[in-house]
Amino acid sequence: MLFKKSLHKISLFAFGIVFSCIVSGASPKKNPVILLRSGWQIENIGDIAHTPGFSALAEKYIPNAEVIFWPHYHFLPDNEVEMLKKRFPKMKIVEGKLSADGVASTPELAEAIKESDIFINNSGPATLGWAEATAYKKSTGKPFGVYGVTYGLYGTPEKEMLSQAEFVFFRDTVSLERAKREGIHAKIMAWGPDAAFAADVEDEAKAVAFLKENKLEDGEFVCCIPKQRMTPMWLHVHKNRPFDAKRNTRNEAMKEHDHAPMVQAIVEIVRQTNMKVLIVSEDEVEVSIGKDWLYDKLPEDVKPQVVWKSNFWLTDEAISVYKRSAGLFSHEQHSPIMCIGHGIPAILGRWKEQSSKGTMWATIGLKDWVFDFDNEADIKRYVPAVLDMVKNPKAAKAKAKKARKFVEKNQKETMKIVKKTIEIAMK
């Protein structure tokens, strides 16, 4: 009886709200809706991480917001959809194209644009959704923003549209300063972390099973990721790109130069500590080079303490494994980003063919953990730095957590701006 009376009171209260809205001519206040342009690749767990990363930030700092994921890539595999839905069960995913005059190619995209309060171009190597952002603003009058990008790559014609943005957060200060020099004048321009720092999707069952099968104990192994100088996109099946002989020649010419220090680091870890080494990949084209360029180059006495992961994985399994590791040394950027996002030590190697994004390591307080492989002085200190990370886990962990704290402080500040922009748009 008491429950029925309470239910009756709640019903009357809800009716009162609706009735007052009808009388006053107002509509019940709706939750904010973010149309998130993201998902630049499916072959790289770092690009995949951008989407759950921003979604986690929205969940934390704008908890009543709905995120509609609009993938940039033309194909979204089922396992990625399952991963996202597991972590964000209410997430909507829409597909389609948007013409320059704002006409959507699918009904679901048209509805998403209508429902949304803001368009956000998520983190990436450039503002790859520049055309859609421009068309969105032109056709709807609603605002757009850019969260954590590098500026000036691939000839992307983003300059004009960036000046129309409510906010642009550049993930590296080199991009921010270049944008200022080139006259970009968005309402708010500042450094802002790559969204992948916040990625928290996990697959505990798969990670635990893999580690158990390979006799890798929590905290008793470190991860390692090789990389070609330039990603061989022609090996990405869904991209259907032609073979690039020039890129391939460059990759082959530099593979030993770039990976001999990494091989030596593995050798020294095994011979000087009780740690094991797990060779993994960030991009699917790196699975094979993990064996060819690293594992096969190891001395026979070292190999028993090294595991090569012979298949590609998804972001959730990777994060679950990284969290159980003692650290990572990588020539890729986003696995280190995900590690620092969870307080796991991560050393980064980079070179001129990569963008300025690696400079973010200095910004977040990790300048001693980034190495320019075009600088011989940096290469000489690489192995000692990796060994120091492994041999002094307490200090390394503290350093990683300090960087994480810096990132989280900035995430809070940038998401306040995102929230405020949406609130203004909804008035």
C-alpha positions as CSV (number, residue, x, y, z in Angstrom):
1,M,0.0,0.0,0.0
2,L,2.8,2.4,0.9
3,F,4.5,1.7,-2.4
4,K,1.3,2.4,-4.3
5,K,0.9,5.7,-2.5
6,S,4.5,6.7,-3.3
7,L,4.0,5.7,-6.9
8,H,0.8,7.8,-7.1
9,K,2.7,10.8,-5.8
10,I,5.5,10.4,-8.3
11,S,3.0,10.1,-11.1
12,L,1.2,13.3,-10.0
13,F,4.6,15.1,-9.8
14,A,5.6,14.0,-13.3
15,F,2.2,15.0,-14.7
16,G,2.6,18.4,-13.0
17,I,5.9,19.0,-14.8
18,V,4.5,18.1,-18.2
19,F,1.3,20.2,-17.5
20,S,3.3,23.3,-16.5
21,C,5.4,23.0,-19.6
22,I,2.3,22.8,-21.8
23,V,0.7,25.8,-20.1
24,S,3.9,27.9,-20.3
25,G,4.6,26.8,-23.9
26,A,8.0,25.4,-22.9
27,S,9.4,22.0,-23.8
28,P,10.8,19.7,-21.1
29,K,14.6,20.2,-20.9
30,K,16.4,17.7,-23.0
31,N,19.8,16.2,-22.4
32,P,22.7,17.5,-24.5
33,V,23.6,15.5,-27.6
34,I,27.1,15.4,-29.0
35,L,27.7,14.3,-32.6
36,L,31.2,12.8,-32.4
37,R,33.2,12.5,-35.7
38,S,35.8,9.9,-34.9
39,G,37.2,6.5,-35.8
40,W,39.8,7.4,-38.4
41,Q,41.2,3.9,-38.7
42,I,40.2,0.3,-37.7
43,E,43.6,-1.2,-38.2
44,N,45.3,0.6,-35.3
45,I,44.2,0.3,-31.7
46,G,45.3,3.8,-31.0
47,D,42.9,5.3,-33.5
48,I,40.2,3.0,-32.2
49,A,40.9,4.3,-28.7
50,H,40.0,7.9,-29.5
51,T,36.3,7.1,-29.5
52,P,35.9,5.4,-26.1
53,G,38.4,7.9,-24.8
54,F,36.2,10.9,-25.6
55,S,33.1,9.0,-24.6
56,A,34.6,8.3,-21.2
57,L,35.4,12.0,-20.8
58,A,31.9,13.0,-21.7
59,E,30.5,10.4,-19.3
60,K,32.6,11.8,-16.5
61,Y,32.3,15.6,-17.1
62,I,28.9,15.9,-18.9
63,P,27.1,12.9,-17.4
64,N,23.7,13.7,-18.8
65,A,25.1,14.0,-22.4
66,E,24.4,11.5,-25.2
67,V,27.2,10.8,-27.5
68,I,26.4,9.8,-31.1
69,F,29.4,8.2,-32.8
70,W,29.7,9.0,-36.5
71,P,32.6,6.9,-37.8
72,H,34.9,8.4,-40.4
73,Y,36.0,5.0,-41.7
74,H,33.8,3.3,-44.2
75,F,33.8,0.0,-42.4
76,L,33.3,-0.7,-38.7
77,P,33.9,-4.3,-37.6
78,D,31.5,-6.1,-35.3
79,N,34.1,-6.7,-32.6
80,E,34.7,-2.9,-32.3
81,V,31.0,-2.2,-32.1
82,E,30.7,-4.9,-29.4
83,M,33.5,-3.4,-27.4
84,L,32.0,0.1,-27.5
85,K,28.5,-1.1,-26.7
86,K,29.8,-3.2,-23.8
87,R,31.4,-0.1,-22.2
88,F,28.8,2.5,-23.4
89,P,25.5,0.5,-23.8
90,K,23.5,3.7,-24.7
91,M,25.9,4.9,-27.4
92,K,24.3,5.4,-30.8
93,I,26.3,4.7,-34.0
94,V,25.3,6.3,-37.2
95,E,26.8,6.1,-40.7
96,G,26.5,8.1,-43.8
97,K,28.0,11.1,-45.7
98,L,27.2,14.8,-45.5
99,S,27.3,17.0,-48.6
100,A,28.8,20.4,-48.6
101,D,25.3,22.0,-48.3
102,G,24.4,19.8,-45.4
103,V,22.4,17.0,-47.0
104,A,22.8,13.6,-45.2
105,S,23.0,10.4,-47.2
106,T,21.1,8.4,-44.6
107,P,18.0,9.0,-42.5
108,E,19.9,8.1,-39.3
109,L,22.6,10.6,-39.9
110,A,20.0,13.3,-40.8
111,E,18.2,12.6,-37.5
112,A,21.5,12.6,-35.5
113,I,22.4,16.0,-37.0
114,K,18.9,17.3,-36.1
115,E,19.1,16.0,-32.5
116,S,22.7,17.1,-31.8
117,D,23.7,20.3,-30.1
118,I,27.3,20.3,-31.2
119,F,29.7,18.6,-33.6
120,I,33.0,17.5,-32.2
121,N,36.0,16.4,-34.4
122,N,37.8,14.0,-32.1
123,S,41.5,13.5,-31.7
124,G,43.6,12.6,-34.7
125,P,46.5,13.4,-37.0
126,A,44.7,16.4,-38.4
127,T,41.1,17.8,-38.4
128,L,40.0,15.0,-40.8
129,G,36.4,15.9,-40.4
130,W,36.9,19.5,-41.5
131,A,34.5,19.3,-44.4
132,E,31.7,17.8,-42.3
133,A,32.3,20.4,-39.5
134,T,32.0,23.2,-42.1
135,A,28.8,21.7,-43.6
136,Y,27.3,21.1,-40.2
137,K,27.7,24.7,-39.0
138,K,26.6,26.1,-42.4
139,S,23.4,24.1,-42.6
140,T,22.4,24.0,-38.9
141,G,23.9,27.1,-37.4
142,K,25.1,24.9,-34.5
143,P,28.6,25.1,-33.1
144,F,31.5,22.7,-33.6
145,G,34.7,22.1,-31.7
146,V,38.0,20.1,-32.2
147,Y,39.4,18.0,-29.4
148,G,43.1,17.1,-29.3
149,V,44.5,17.1,-32.9
150,T,47.8,17.7,-34.6
151,Y,47.7,20.5,-37.2
152,G,49.2,20.8,-40.7
153,L,49.4,17.2,-42.0
154,Y,48.5,15.6,-45.3
155,G,47.6,18.9,-46.9
156,T,44.3,18.9,-45.0
157,P,42.5,22.2,-45.8
158,E,41.5,22.8,-42.2
159,K,42.8,26.3,-41.7
160,E,39.6,28.2,-42.5
161,M,37.3,25.9,-40.7
162,L,39.4,25.9,-37.5
163,S,39.0,29.7,-37.2
164,Q,35.2,29.1,-37.1
165,A,35.4,26.6,-34.2
166,E,34.2,27.4,-30.7
167,F,37.3,25.7,-29.4
168,V,40.4,23.9,-30.8
169,F,42.5,21.8,-28.5
170,F,45.9,20.8,-30.1
171,R,47.5,17.7,-28.7
172,D,51.0,19.0,-29.2
173,T,52.3,22.5,-28.6
174,V,54.1,22.5,-32.0
175,S,50.7,22.4,-33.7
176,L,49.3,25.1,-31.4
177,E,52.2,27.5,-32.1
178,R,52.0,26.8,-35.8
179,A,48.3,27.5,-35.9
180,K,48.8,30.8,-34.1
181,R,51.6,31.8,-36.6
182,E,49.4,31.0,-39.5
183,G,46.6,33.2,-38.3
184,I,44.1,30.6,-37.1
185,H,41.8,32.4,-34.6
186,A,39.2,30.1,-33.1
187,K,37.4,31.5,-30.1
188,I,39.5,29.2,-27.8
189,M,42.8,27.7,-28.8
190,A,45.0,25.8,-26.3
191,W,46.9,22.6,-25.6
192,G,44.6,19.7,-24.9
193,P,45.4,16.0,-24.4
194,D,44.7,13.3,-27.0
195,A,41.4,11.7,-26.1
196,A,43.0,8.2,-26.0
197,F,44.5,9.1,-22.6
198,A,41.0,8.5,-21.2
199,A,40.3,5.2,-23.0
200,D,39.2,2.7,-20.3
201,V,37.7,-0.2,-22.3
202,E,38.9,-3.5,-21.0
203,D,38.7,-7.2,-21.7
204,E,39.9,-8.8,-18.5
205,A,39.0,-12.4,-19.5
206,K,40.9,-12.4,-22.7
207,A,43.9,-10.6,-21.2
208,V,44.1,-13.0,-18.2
209,A,43.8,-16.1,-20.4
210,F,46.5,-14.8,-22.8
211,L,48.9,-14.0,-20.0
212,K,48.3,-17.3,-18.2
213,E,48.8,-19.3,-21.4
214,N,52.2,-17.6,-21.9
215,K,53.3,-17.7,-18.3
216,L,53.4,-13.9,-17.9
217,E,52.8,-12.8,-14.3
218,D,51.3,-9.5,-13.3
219,G,54.1,-6.9,-12.9
220,E,56.7,-9.3,-14.1
221,F,56.9,-8.4,-17.7
222,V,57.3,-5.4,-20.0
223,C,55.7,-4.7,-23.4
224,C,57.5,-3.7,-26.5
225,I,56.1,-2.4,-29.9
226,P,58.1,-2.0,-33.2
227,K,57.1,0.2,-36.1
228,Q,57.9,0.9,-39.7
229,R,59.2,4.3,-40.5
230,M,56.1,4.9,-42.5
231,T,53.0,2.7,-42.1
232,P,52.6,0.4,-45.1
233,M,49.0,1.3,-45.8
234,W,48.9,-1.0,-48.8
235,L,48.8,-3.9,-46.3
236,H,45.5,-2.6,-44.7
237,V,43.0,-4.7,-46.6
238,H,40.0,-2.4,-46.3
239,K,42.0,0.6,-47.5
240,N,42.8,-1.0,-50.9
241,R,45.9,1.2,-51.5
242,P,48.5,0.4,-54.1
243,F,52.0,-0.7,-53.1
244,D,54.3,2.2,-52.5
245,A,57.8,1.3,-53.5
246,K,59.4,4.5,-52.2
247,R,57.9,4.0,-48.7
248,N,58.8,0.4,-48.6
249,T,62.4,1.1,-49.6
250,R,62.7,3.6,-46.8
251,N,61.2,1.2,-44.3
252,E,63.6,-1.5,-45.3
253,A,66.6,0.8,-45.2
254,M,65.8,2.0,-41.6
255,K,64.5,-1.2,-39.9
256,E,67.8,-2.3,-38.4
257,H,68.9,1.2,-37.4
258,D,65.6,1.8,-35.6
259,H,65.2,-1.6,-34.0
260,A,68.8,-2.6,-33.1
261,P,68.5,-0.5,-29.9
262,M,65.1,-2.1,-29.1
263,V,66.6,-5.6,-29.6
264,Q,69.5,-4.7,-27.3
265,A,67.1,-3.3,-24.7
266,I,65.2,-6.7,-24.7
267,V,68.5,-8.6,-24.3
268,E,69.6,-6.5,-21.4
269,I,66.2,-6.7,-19.6
270,V,66.3,-10.5,-19.8
271,R,70.0,-10.8,-18.8
272,Q,70.0,-8.3,-16.1
273,T,66.6,-8.7,-14.5
274,N,63.9,-11.3,-13.8
275,M,61.5,-9.6,-16.2
276,K,60.1,-11.2,-19.3
277,V,59.3,-9.2,-22.5
278,L,56.1,-9.3,-24.5
279,I,56.3,-8.1,-28.1
280,V,52.9,-6.8,-29.2
281,S,51.5,-4.5,-31.9
282,E,49.5,-1.3,-32.2
283,D,48.8,-1.5,-35.9
284,E,47.9,-4.8,-37.5
285,V,50.9,-4.5,-40.0
286,E,53.3,-4.6,-37.0
287,V,52.4,-8.2,-35.9
288,S,54.8,-9.8,-38.4
289,I,57.7,-7.3,-37.9
290,G,57.5,-8.1,-34.2
291,K,58.9,-11.5,-35.1
292,D,61.0,-10.6,-38.1
293,W,62.6,-7.4,-36.7
294,L,62.8,-8.2,-33.0
295,Y,62.2,-11.8,-31.8
296,D,64.2,-13.5,-34.6
297,K,67.2,-11.1,-33.9
298,L,67.5,-12.2,-30.3
299,P,70.2,-14.5,-28.9
300,E,69.1,-18.1,-28.2
301,D,69.6,-17.6,-24.4
302,V,67.2,-14.7,-24.4
303,K,64.3,-16.1,-26.5
304,P,62.8,-18.3,-23.7
305,Q,62.0,-15.2,-21.7
306,V,60.4,-13.3,-24.6
307,V,56.8,-13.8,-25.9
308,W,55.8,-12.7,-29.4
309,K,52.0,-12.1,-29.7
310,S,51.3,-13.6,-33.1
311,N,47.9,-12.2,-33.7
312,F,46.4,-8.7,-33.7
313,W,44.2,-7.5,-30.8
314,L,41.7,-4.9,-29.9
315,T,42.0,-1.9,-27.7
316,D,40.2,-3.4,-24.7
317,E,42.5,-6.5,-24.5
318,A,45.6,-4.3,-25.0
319,I,44.7,-2.0,-22.1
320,S,44.0,-4.9,-19.8
321,V,47.4,-6.3,-20.6
322,Y,49.2,-3.0,-20.3
323,K,47.7,-2.5,-16.9
324,R,49.2,-5.7,-15.7
325,S,52.7,-4.9,-17.2
326,A,55.6,-3.2,-15.5
327,G,55.8,-0.8,-18.5
328,L,56.2,-0.3,-22.2
329,F,58.8,0.8,-24.7
330,S,57.3,1.6,-28.1
331,H,57.9,3.2,-31.4
332,E,54.2,3.8,-31.6
333,Q,52.5,6.7,-29.8
334,H,49.1,5.7,-28.7
335,S,49.9,2.6,-26.7
336,P,52.2,4.8,-24.5
337,I,49.3,7.3,-24.3
338,M,47.0,4.5,-23.1
339,C,49.6,3.3,-20.6
340,I,50.1,6.8,-19.1
341,G,46.4,7.2,-18.9
342,H,46.4,4.3,-16.5
343,G,49.6,5.2,-14.7
344,I,51.8,2.7,-16.4
345,P,55.4,3.8,-17.4
346,A,55.9,4.2,-21.1
347,I,59.0,5.1,-23.2
348,L,58.5,6.5,-26.7
349,G,60.8,6.3,-29.7
350,R,60.1,8.5,-32.7
351,W,61.6,9.9,-36.0
352,K,61.1,12.6,-38.6
353,E,58.6,10.7,-40.6
354,Q,56.2,10.9,-37.7
355,S,54.3,14.0,-36.8
356,S,54.9,16.5,-34.0
357,K,52.5,14.6,-31.7
358,G,55.5,13.0,-29.9
359,T,56.4,16.3,-28.4
360,M,53.5,16.0,-26.1
361,W,55.7,13.7,-23.9
362,A,57.7,16.8,-22.9
363,T,54.5,18.7,-22.2
364,I,53.2,16.2,-19.8
365,G,56.5,15.9,-17.9
366,L,58.1,12.9,-19.7
367,K,60.9,14.5,-21.7
368,D,63.4,11.9,-20.4
369,W,61.2,9.2,-21.8
370,V,61.0,10.3,-25.5
371,F,63.8,9.5,-27.9
372,D,64.6,10.9,-31.3
373,F,65.9,8.1,-33.4
374,D,67.3,10.5,-35.9
375,N,69.6,11.8,-33.1
376,E,72.5,9.5,-32.3
377,A,72.9,11.0,-28.8
378,D,69.3,10.0,-28.0
379,I,69.9,6.5,-29.4
380,K,72.9,6.0,-27.1
381,R,70.8,6.8,-24.0
382,Y,67.9,4.6,-25.1
383,V,68.9,1.3,-23.6
384,P,70.0,2.7,-20.3
385,A,66.7,4.5,-20.0
386,V,64.6,1.4,-20.7
387,L,66.7,-0.5,-18.2
388,D,66.3,2.2,-15.6
389,M,62.5,2.0,-16.0
390,V,62.5,-1.7,-15.5
391,K,65.0,-1.8,-12.6
392,N,63.4,1.0,-10.7
393,P,59.7,0.3,-10.9
394,K,58.7,2.4,-8.0
395,A,60.2,5.6,-9.4
396,A,59.0,4.8,-12.9
397,K,55.5,4.3,-11.6
398,A,55.6,7.6,-9.7
399,K,56.7,9.4,-12.8
400,A,53.9,7.9,-14.9
401,K,51.3,8.8,-12.3
402,K,52.5,12.3,-12.1
403,A,52.1,12.6,-15.9
404,R,48.7,11.1,-15.6
405,K,47.7,13.6,-13.0
406,F,48.8,16.5,-15.3
407,V,46.7,15.1,-18.1
408,E,43.7,14.6,-15.9
409,K,43.9,18.2,-14.7
410,N,43.9,19.4,-18.3
411,Q,41.1,17.0,-19.3
412,K,38.9,18.5,-16.6
413,E,39.7,22.1,-17.8
414,T,39.1,21.3,-21.5
415,M,35.8,19.4,-20.8
416,K,34.5,22.4,-18.8
417,I,34.9,24.4,-22.0
418,V,33.1,21.7,-24.0
419,K,30.3,21.6,-21.5
420,K,29.9,25.4,-21.4
421,T,29.8,25.5,-25.2
422,I,27.0,23.0,-25.3
423,E,25.1,24.9,-22.6
424,I,25.3,28.1,-24.5
425,A,24.2,26.3,-27.7
426,M,21.1,24.9,-26.0
427,K,19.8,28.2,-24.7
